[in-house]
Amino acid sequence: MRFKTSLPKEAKHRDFVTCVAWTSIDEVFSSGDDHQILHWNLVTNETKKLADLPNDLYPTELDVLPRAASKKQGPDLFLLTSSEGKFYLVSSNGRIEKGVEAHKGAVLSGKWSLDGAGIVTGGEDGLVKIWSRSGMLRSTLAQSPNPVYCVCWSPESDAVLYASGQHIVLKPLAPNSKAMEWKAHDELILKLAWSALNGLILSGAEDCRYRLWDVYGRLLYNSPSHDYPITSLAWSPDGELFAVGSFNTLRLCDKSGWSYSLEKPPTGSIFSLAWSSDGTQVAGACGHGNVIFAHIIERRLEWKNYEASVTSRKSIALRNVTNEAWEKLDLPDRIVKLGLSYGHLVVVSTSHVYVYSTRNWNTPIIFDLKEGSVRLIQQASKQFLLVEGSGIYIYGYDGKLVSSPKWPSMKVDLLNSQIISLSNDTVAVRDRTDQRAVLVFDTASGKSVTDTGKAGGPAYVHTSEVYEMSLDQTGPATERKLALIDRNRELYLVAIRRHGGSSVAMKLGVMVGSLYWNDGASMLAALQNSRLVVWFYPNVIFVDKELLTLATQEREGGEFGKSPIVVNYLGDQVTVRRSDGSLVSVPTSPYPAVLHDYTMQHKWGDAVRLCRFIKEPLLWACLAGMATYAKELNTAEIAYAAIDRADKVLYVQYIKNIPVKEVRSAEMALLAGKTQEAENVLLQNGLLFRAIMMHIQLYNWDRALELAVKHKTHLDTVLAFRKRYLMRFDREETNKRFIQFGQGVQLDWQKILQRVETEYQRESGRIGAALPPKTSSRNTSKKAVNPPRKEVRPPPNDEELGDDEEDGEVD
């Protein structure tokens, strides 16, 4: 990827050009020390003078009011700061709407807030001021001992970042809030940029370096020293790239900091850089009186054996590396975005979407854009998603619109690939108003999937802010899993569309940098503590946590360097990008993917034969988890035996001997750790007593009491076992509900046992069940997975209860 630059043959300005701004993808405005505002049309290549400025007005910065904040259609509105201490509101037809005395000395920087509700200015007098949209002073936010050369807004417009000498200061707008300050450079800081999409901060200074920071002031990247000071910086609208300008220097960089390309155009110093709204073009204000335009070309995508590269503004070169076959695609419009995955190439131009299949490059599916400004493409195997204009649109690869999810706080201009994820049946989006909440939508209908019952409500609310998330791509919708990294860099796996239950989250790891799901199986790769970790069956954490370590492969990350990123996981290859931009391909075992394929097709015999042939504990652990989750008892028994899990083997054998189908299903759910599912199975089949006893055996005393009270049965049974449990540990009852319902209840163990026996006989006569399951007294764990249980027996009397009489103890 690199810039293709163009410069007019003759300079259109008669002096320095100090500022540029885009109003559309083909229109640029520039101003400089010649007191002119020029309008550039990139379609017709025409340049015309828009307005003459007063002779004492020397522009320092030009910023256009965000389109989303403009309440009425009409000319665009510019904020123009100047060296005589004023800022001006200028319409795109050249008319100065208003001039405001702002600072003593030059107004060095001024920016609209992202919502267009306010203006921030920084001046030579060291003051940072906040203004209303109409130019009325709201507050003097800060005072610096040094001139403020640059200011910028936070992504939520609730804080301001400014440079003071060699330091960067982050000042919230809230009253009495404390500012955060850190030393960023060894010389004077000239430029700052804060991305609204990824939240990262750029700084450039006279020490000839640019640096990348997070919002806590931690250094993420430090560039090599350039020949000249860094005079301009700008983030692309999607937050994936940024541009750096210096004397006769234009650099294109990745969001991680490393450089894609370096151009040396004869421009003099580039004082200002601005990106077009589609993120494909950059305009720069040059010291020799001209405006440089740069277009991104040679953007390359890879998927399996296919490679797509943008060779010009309207052309794409395709290559099949297996047979060295080449194809060239020529489009009538300029290429804006493209995505290559799952056997399809999706190309977005300025007005159309072209969908190509890897089986046929000659006849694409073509349809019109709805709003004409695409920020993001995401693909799944059956459909793809476009973030376009002010909406989200999901299309099939046949070009038909599938759905368009909407929610009350919807604001798509801040969406990026880290906080929105697509699968064949689900879309997950982080809520803008509450960064802990995850909204989930069904792709077929576009409707919200939520457990709260409130339309548009979150399907899952995490304990802290969600930083990155991704949906797995295989399996049915009811088993859809969401992997997320929170603010503390902890990785969680969330079951977000469980049938009949709320979302459940389990922690997979800590200090996780990035993640990626496999394209063909439910396998997850992540970078953890600079090590590459691959979970070949992460769903096992919901089944048996003890198998998680066995079903995981780790690789030391010394070869990855500092701050690597997982960029792909195709087949048995994980691709990691190092901090210098180079790619490292890491092979993984190919057998887990084959095992996933067998189990999805219910070929359990083939899965067992594969594991016996390979003879790896990793495969056996994966198979044990898969079989347990699918309730395949014979396969689970074989797999657990192969990894020496004798307790699980015994429990599986016990379950196999239960003649009642419904009870067997409930016990299998318990083996997989699904207490709620086991209860539902028992209650739906009228096995109320077994449900109560199940919770007693799991020490879920409150739920056991709740069922007994709700159905008005076996209250004395629950109270008796609770009393025995407390007497065993020599403790008094402190639960208020048990104290309340235990008043006046006589506990007669002989009567309780007779009722228990009656329940089992009734069940045996109705369903054909055998004798009740036995209960063990030796396993004191609270886990659902226990060895076979002994029959419940009472003590001779309450006085004889003690450590010597444990036959009636319940696990």
N, C-alpha and C positions, 0 to 999 in steps of 0.2 A: 504494500500500500504506500502511495506517495502522492505528493501534490504535483499537478501540472499547472504551471503558472503562466499568466499572460499579463503583458504590460502594453498600454497604448504607445504608439510610436512617439507621440508628442505629449508632453505634460499638459494636462488641462488646467491645473492650478498654476498660478504665477509665483507661489511661495510654498512654504511647508504645508503639508496636509496633516492635520492634527487629529481628526476624528472621522469615523465612518459608521454607518448604521444601515441595516436592511429593513425595508418595509414589506417586501414580498420576496419570493424565491428568485425573482428576476429584476428587482429594483433596489438600487443602492443610492444613498445620499452621503455626500462628503462635504467637509468644510475645513478651512485652514486659515493661514495668516494673510491670505489675499482678500479676506472679508467677503467670501462668496460661499454660497451653498449650491453644489452641483448635483444634478440628478442623472444617474447612470441607468440605462436600459440594456440589460444583457441579451435580450432577444433581438433587438434591432441594432445593437452596438452603437447606440446614439448617446451623446452626452449633451446636456443643456443646462444653462444657468437657471437655477430656481429663484434665487434672491441675492441681492447685495446687502451686506450687513453694514452697520455703522463703522466708520473708520477707526473708532476707538475700541471696537469689539474684536478681540482675539480669542477664538474658540479654544477650549481645552478638552471638552468631552461632549459627545452626542449620544443620547440614549432615547430609543423610541418607546412609547407607551405600549405595554403588552396588549396584544389583540384581544385576549380574553377579558381584559379589564375595560375595554372600550364599550360603552353602553349603547352607542349609536353609530350607525354607518356614516362614513364621511372621511375627510382627510385625517391622516395619521398625525399624532401629536408628538413632537420631539421635546426633550429636555436638553438645552444647550447651555453649558457653563462657559464662563469667559474669564479673562485675566483681569478685568477691571472690577471684580468683586460682585458680579451679578450672575444670575441664571435667568434664562429666557424659556418661555413656552412658545414653540414655533410649530405651526401647522405644516403639513407636507406640501401645501401650495405656496409656501414661502412667506407667509404672513406671520409676523411676531405678535402673538396674542397677548403676552404679558412679560414684563421685565421686573425682577425682584432684587433689591439690594440684600445680599446674603452674607458677605464676609468682608473684613478689612484685608485688602490684598486680593490676590487671585483666588477664584473658586477653582481648585485643582481637579475636583472630581464630583460627579453627581449621578445618581441612579434612581430610576423608578423602582418601587417595590414590585415584587412579582404579581401581586394582586392589583397593582395600579392605584392603591389607596394613598400612597405617600411617596415622598421624595427624601433622599438623604444627600447631604452635601458635605464635602470636606474642603477646608480652605488653607490658605497660606498662614492664616492667623492661628492655626492649630485647633480650631473648633470643628466639631461634628454636629450638624444641625438636622433636625427632622422637620419636614414641611408637609402641609396638606397637599392634596392633588391640585388645588387651585393656587398654591403658592403662599399660603398663610403659615407663619412660623408656629410650630407646635411645641418644640422644646430644643434646648441645647443639650445634646446627649452627652457629650464629652469634651474635655479640653486637654490638648496635648501640648507639651513643650516644643514640639517640632511641627513643621508644616505637614498637613495630611495630604499625601499625594494620591491616595486611592481609597475608596470606600466601596462596600458591596453589602447586599442584603443576604440574610439567611434564607434557606429554602422556604421556610414558613413565614417569612417577613416579620419575625418577632425578635430579631437581633441584628446588629450591624457589626461588620468587620471593617477595621481600618488599620492603616499602617502609620506608625509613629517612629520615625528614624529607622532603627534596626529591629524594631519590635512589631509584632502583630497583636492587636487588641480586639477581643470579642466582647462586645457590650450588649447585653439584653435590653429591650425597651422597657421592661417592667420596672416600676419605681423601686428604688433601694436595692436593686439587684447588683451583685458583685461582678465586675468585669474580670475576664481571664486574659492574661498577657504572657507572652513568651518571646524570647529572642529568637528571631528566625534567620537573620543574615548577619554578615560581618560588615556590610556597608548599607547605604540608604536603600530602603525598599521603594521601588518605583511602581509596581503593579501588583494587584491582588485579583483573584477570580475564585468564586465559590459556586460549585455546581449544584443546581437545584435537584438533579436526579440522583447523584451518588453521594452528595454531602461532603465531598472532598474539597480542600482549599489549595490553591496554587499561589505561589509568591515568586516574584522576580525582582532582582536588585542590582545595584551597581557592582556587586562582587562577581558579576558575570555568571551567576547560577540561578536556576529555577528549582524550587523545592515543592514537594507535595506533602500536605499535612491532613490529619483527620481533625474533627471538631474539638478534640481534647488537646490539641497542640503537639501530637506525637508525629515525629518525622517519618514519613513513609518512603520518600525517595529524594535523593540529593543528586542533582545532575552534575556532570563534569563541567569544568570551568570553560566558558565560552571566550571568544576573543574580545567581545564588547559587552557592555551592560545589557541586561534584559529590559527592553522598553515596552513590550506588550505581551499580553496573555489573554486567551479566551477559550472557554469550554464549548464543546459542541452541544447542541440542544439535547441529545440523548445521553450525555455524560460519558460516552465511551472513548472519546478522543479529546485532545486539546491542542491548540496551536501556540507556538512561541515565536516572538519576533524580536530581532536585534538589528544591528547595523549590517545591511546586506545579507541578512540571515532570516530564513523562514523554516521552522521545524514543525513536523507533525508527530505527535506523541500519543501513546496509549494512555488510558486512565491510570495505569500502574506507574507511569513515569518514563518508561523506556521509549526510545525514539524509533518511529517507522522510517522517516526519511529526513534529509537535510537539504534544503535548496539554498543557493547563493545568488539570488537575483540582484541586479544593480539598482537597488531602491534607496540607498541611504538608510537611515534609521527608520524602522517601522514603529510609529508612535501608537497605533491603535489597530486592533484586530476585531473582526466581527464575523460570526457565522450566519449563514442563511438558515431559515427555519427548518429546512429539510436535512440539514447537517451534511451537505455534500460540497458546499462552496464556502470560501473564506475571502473576505475583502480586507485589505490592509492600507492604512494611511501612511504614505511614504514621505521621507524627508526631501526628496528631490522634486516634489510637486506633483506626483502622480498617485494613482490608486492601483494597487496590485490585486489581481484576482487569481485565486487558486482553486482548482477543482480536484477532488479526490479520484484517483484512478488506481488500477491494479489492486483493487480490493478482491481478495481471494477467499473462497470458501471450499472446504473439502468435506466429502461424505463417502466413506468406504472407498471405492475405486474411481470416484468422480471428482473432478476439480473444476470449479467455475471461477473465472477471473474477469473483472471489468477492465477492458482494454482502452475504452474511451467513454465519452459521455453517453453514447447510445449503443455501445457494442459489448457483448460478452463472449469470451472464448471458453469453450467447454472441452474437457479432455478426459478420456477414459484411459487410465494408466495401465490397465491390463492388456489392451491391444493397441495403445497409442492412437486411438481414433480421435479426431478433432472435429468440433462443430463450432460455427460462428453464428451468434444470434444478433441480428440487427433490429433495433427497435426504433419506431418513429419519434419517440419522446426521450427526454433525458432520464437516465436511471437514477432512482432515489434510494431504494432499499432492495435487498435480495436475501433470500434464505434458501439453503440447500439441505434437505434432510428427508428421511423416510421415502426416498425414491422420487422426490418432486423438487423442482426448482421454482420458487415463487419470486417473481420480479415485479417491483412496484416502480412505475414511472410517475411523471408529474400528473397524469390523468387516468391511467389504466393499471390493471393488475394482470400479469401474464403468468399462467400456471403451466409449467412444462413437466412432462413425465420423462424419467430416464429411459423409458422404453420407446419414446417417440419425441424427438426434439423439433419436429417440423410443424406440428399442428397444436399450438398451445390453446388452453382455455383463456379467453379474454373477457374481462368485464370492467365496468367503469368504477372509479372510486366514488364514494359517497360525499366525502368532504375535502378530498384532495391533499391531505397532509398526513402522511403515515410516519409515525415515530418508532414503531416497533413491530417486528414479525416474530411470531412463535409458531412452531409446527409440532403436530402430533402425527401419528401414522394414518389417521383418517381425515383430519381437518387441520386448519391453520387459523391463527388469530392475528388480526390487525388492530393496532391502537392508532386510530385515525381521527384527526380533528378533536372532537369532544366526546367520542364514543369508542366502544369496543365492539368489534364485529368478528364473528366466527363463521368461516366459510368452509365448505367441503372442497375437495380437490376437483370437483366438477364445476366449480364456480358459483354454486348456489349458496345463498345466505342461510346459515343454520339458525343463528340466534344473535341477539345483541344484549348482553347482560347490562342491567342498570341497578343502581342503588342510591339512596338519598344523598350521601356525602360524596358522590362521584365527582372526581376531578382527575382526568386521565393525563394531564400534562406533566404530572410528577411520577408517572409509572415508568419503571424500567424492568429489565429482565430478571432482576433479583427479587422483586416483590410482586410479580405476577407469573403464574405458571399454568400451562395447558396440558390436559391429557385428552383421551378420546371421549370422555364423558363428563369431565369436570374442569372448571376454571377456579383457581384460588387466587385471591387478591388481598394484599394487606390493606387494611382500612387506613385512610388518610387521617381521619380525626383521632383514631386510637391505634397507635402503631403496635399494640399488643394483640389486636383483633384480626382474625383472618376470615374474610368473606368467601363463601364457596357457592358456586353456581353450577347448575346442570346445563351442559352445552346444548342439549337437544331443545330445551324449552327456554333457557335463559333465566329461569327462576332460581331464587335463592334456596340453598340447602342449609337449613338452620335448625338447631334444637330448641331455640328459644320461642319459636312460634311467631316471632315478629318478622314481618316482611323486611327483607334487607338486613336482618340482624346477623351478627357473626356466628359462624359455625363452630369456631374455636377461639378462645381468648387465652393467650399465653400469660405467663407470670411476669415477663419483661418484654421490651420492645423486640419485634421480629426484624432481624437484619437481612436474612436471605432465606428463600424457601423454594422448594421444587417438588412437583408431583411425580410419582412413579408412573410408568407408561404401559404397564401390562396388568392383566387380571380384570375381573369384573368390577363394576362401579362400587358395589357394597364393600369391597376390600381395598378401596383406594387409600393410599398412604401419602402423607405429606411430610417431607423431611425439611426441617427448618433450623436455622442458626439464629440464636437470639443475641441480645446486646452483650451478654457475658461470654459469647463464643462457645456456647454449649449447643450440642446437636441433639435434637429431639425427633422422634418418629411419632406421627400423629395419625390415628385412624379416624378420618374425618367423615366418612359416610357409612358408619356401621349401621346395619339394619336393626331397628328397634332399640338403639342405645345412643348415648351421647359420645362425643369425641373423647378419645383416650390418648394421652401422650406418655411416652416412655423415653428416658434419656439414653442416647447411644454413646455419646462421648463428650469430652470437654476440649477447649482450646482448638476448635475446628476453624480452619480458614475458608475453605470453599468445598463445594460438593457437586456431584453430578450422578444422575441415575443412568443405568444402562438402557440402551434403546430397545433391547429385545427381551429382557428378563428383569425381575425385581431384585436387582443387585445395585448396591450403592457404593460409590467411591468418594473419599474425602481426604483432605489434608489435615492431619491432626498432629500438633507439636512437631511440624516439619517432617512428619512421616506420612507416607501414603497408606491409607487404611481402606480395604475393600471388604464390605459386608456382603457375603454371597447370598445370605437369606436374612435380611434385617428384620423381617416379620417374626422371626423366632423369638424376639424379645417379648412379644405378646403371648408366646406359648411356653417357653422354658428359658429363663434368663441364663441358666447354667450352660446352655448350648451356644450362647452368643459368641463367646471367646473361641470356641472350636470352629465356628462357621465364619471366622474372620481371618483375613490375610493382611499382614503388615510388611511394609518395606521402608527401610531407613531412607531419609530424605537428604542425605549429604549432597547428592548430585543435583538436587533441585535448587539449592541456593536459598536466598532470603525471599520471603513473601511469594512463593509460587502459587499458581492457580490451576485447578482442574478445569480444562476446557472441553473435554469430551470423554465419553466412555462408550465405545462402539465394539460390540462383540467381546473379544478378550483383550482389547487394547485400551489402556487408559492414557490419555494425552495430558501432559502437564506443561504449562508455560512458566518458564523461569522468570526471574525479575529482570533479566536482560532481554526478554522477548523471545528467546529460543524455545523450541518445543522439544520435549522429551517424551518418547513413547515407552510406556511401561507395560510389558505383557503380564497377563494374569492367567490363571488356570482356565482352560476352555471347558472343563467338564461340568462345573456348576450350571452353566447356561444350558447344556444338554439335559442335565437333571431337571431344571426348571421346565424345559419343554416336555419331558416325559410326564411330569406330575400334572402339568396343565391339561394334558391329553388323557390323564388318568391311566397311564401305562405304568402301573406300580411294579409289575414284574420286571419290565425293562429297566426301571430305575434301580431296583435291587441288584440286577445283574451288572449294571454299570458300576455300582459301588463295590461289588465283590471283585470286579476286574481291576479297578484302579487301586483299591485298598488304601484309601486315604481317610483319616478321621474327619477331615473337613467335609468330605462328601457325605459320610455317614451322619454327621451332625446336622447337615442341611436336610437330609432325607428324614431324619427323626423329627425335626421340626415340621417339615411339610406334611408328613403322614399324620402327626398328631393334630395339626390344624385341620386336615381334611378328614379326620376320624377314620383313618385306615389302620385298624388295630394290628393286623398281621404284619404289615410293613413297619409300623412303629416298633413292634416288639423286636423284629429282626435288627432294626437300626440301633435301638437302644442297647441291645446285647452286643453289637459290634463295637460300641464305644464304652463298654463296661459300666453301664448304668443299671445295676441290678435292681435298685428300688423301683425304677420306672418299669422295668420288665415285669416285676411282680404285680405292680398296679395294673398294667395293661392286661396281664393274664387274668387278674380278678375281674376286670371289666368284661372281658370276653366271656366269662362264665355267668354273667348276669343274663337271665332269660328274658327280662322285660325290656323291650326295645326303647321305650321312653326313658327308663332309668339308665340304660346303657348310654343313651345320648347325653343325658345330664352328667354322667360321670366322665364322659369324654370331654365335655365342655370344662369340667373341673380340672381335668388333666392339662388342658390348654390354658388354665388360669382364668376362664370366663365364668365367674360366679353368677353374674346377672343372667347370662344366657342359660346356665344350668337351672336357675330358679324359674325362668320363663318356661322352659320345657316342662318342668314338673308341675307348675301351676296350670298351664294350659291343658295338661292331661289329667287334672284333678288329683294329683299326688301332693296334696297340701302337707300331710304329715312328713313326707320325705323332704319337702322343701324346708320345713321347720328344723328337722333333724340335721339337714345339711348345714344350715347356718350355725346350729349348736356345735357341730363338729369343727366348723371353721372359726369358732369363737366370735362370730358375728352376732353377739347377744342382742343388740338393739333391733336388728332386722328380724331375728327369731321372735322376739317379744312383739314386734309390730305385726307380724303375720298372725300370731296367736290371738292378739287382741282384735285385729281387724276381722278375722273369720270366727272369732269366739269359740276357739277350740284349743285344747292342749296348753292352756295357760299354766296349769300346775306342772306340766312336763318341763316347760322352759324354766320355770322358777326352781324346780327341783335340781335340774342340772346346773343351773347358775349357782345355787347354794353349795352344791358339791364342789364346784370349781373354786369357789372362794374359800371353802374350808380346807381344801387341799393346800392352798398357799397361806392359810391362817390370816385371812383378810376379812374385813367387814364390808357389807354392802354400802356403796356410795352413790350408785346410780339412782337418781330420783324416780325414774319411771319404774324400775324394779321395786323400789320401796313402796311406791304408790300402789301398784297392782298386786304386791305381795301381802298387803294388809288383809287379814281375815281369810287367807287361803291356807287350807290345811294340806300339807304335803304327805301323802301316804304312798310310799314306794310300791306296795303291793298292788294298789289300785292303778297306779301309773303304769306298772308293767303289764297289767291285764289289758289296759287300754291300748298300749303299744302292740301287744300280741294281737289284739282284735283288729287293729289297723292293718297289720301285715297279712292277717288271714283274709280280711276283706279285699285287700289289694290282690292277694293270690287268687282268690275266687273270681275276681272281676277281670283280671288281666292274664291270669295264669302264671303269676310270678312264683318264684321259689321262696325259700325262707329269707328273712331279712338279712341284709349284709352285716358282716361282723365288724366290730370296732376295736381297734388296737389301743392299748393303754401305754405303749412305750414311746410312740412318736409324739413329742411335745411341740413340733413345729406348727405354725399357723398356716402353712402353705396348703393349697388345695390338693396337692399331690401327696398321698399317704399310702403306706403299705396296707394290705388287707386288714379289715377291722374285725374285732371280736364282738360277739353278741353283747348287747347292753344288759347288765345285771345290777340289781340294787344291793346296797349293803344290808346286813341283817336288820339294823336299826340305825337311827341317826347318831346314837351315842357311840357306836362302834366305828364311825367314819374316821379314818386316819391314814397314815402313810402305808400301813400294812394291807389295807383293803383298797385295791386300785382296779378291780375288775370292772367297775362301773364307770371309770374315767372315760371321757370323750375327747377326741382330738378335734 
